[in-house]
Amino acid sequence: MPDFRDLFGRVSQTHLRFVEGVAQLAVNHARSVVDIWTDLFPLQPKSADSAAAHTPGEAPSASRSPAAAIPVLVLEAEAGELAYGVFLVNNQLTGRVSAPVEASAFVDPMGHEFRPPVTIEPQMVTLDPGEQCPVRISVLVSEDLVAGVSYRAEISIPGLSESRVPVVLRRRTAASPALD
C-alpha cells in the first residue's frame, strides 16, 4: 500500500516546481516584451520645448505629442483576480538614483477615483547610471469596477524621470459557458 502522505508531498513539490518554472518563463517573456517596447518607444522626459517632440527634418505637428511615444500598460483581469504588468525603468542620468515607485489613483471616464489594492515590486529602485530594472505591478480587480471600462492611472518615479507610465485597468467579464 503506498504512503499517500509521501505521494501527496511529492506531487505537491512537483506541482510547485512546475508553477515556479511557468512563472519564471512569464517573467522572462514580459522582460523581453518590455525590452522590445523600450527599444521601439523609449521613454523621453517631458520637455518645455515643443520643437523637441518632432523628428529632425519633420515639421512640428499638432497631432504628435511627447506622450504619443509612451506605450500604455494595460492591466486586465476578472473581478476577484489580480491583473499583472511589467515595465522597464532606465537610469539615463549621470548619477546613482534611489527613488520610490508611486502609483496614482485610478480614475474612470467620469472622473471618479478608485484606489484598488496595488502591489509594486520593487517599491524603491536604486540604479547606477545606465542601469535598468523591471518593475512589476499587480492590481486586485474588484466588483466595484465596471466591466469593460478603462480606469486610468500613472506610475511615476520622482527623482529618476519626469516621465510617467500611463496605466489602464480593466475588469473583464467571465467567459460565458459554451452551449452544447
Secondary structure, DSSP 8 states (H G I E B T S, - for coil): ---HHHHHHHHHHHHHHHHHHHHHHHHHHHHHHHHHHHHHS------S-GGGGS-TTS---TT--GGGGS--EEEEEETTSEEEEEEEEE--SSS-EEEE-EE--EE-TT--EE---EEEESSEEEE-TT-EEEEEEEEE--TTS-BT--EEEEEE-TTT-S-EEEEEEEEE--------
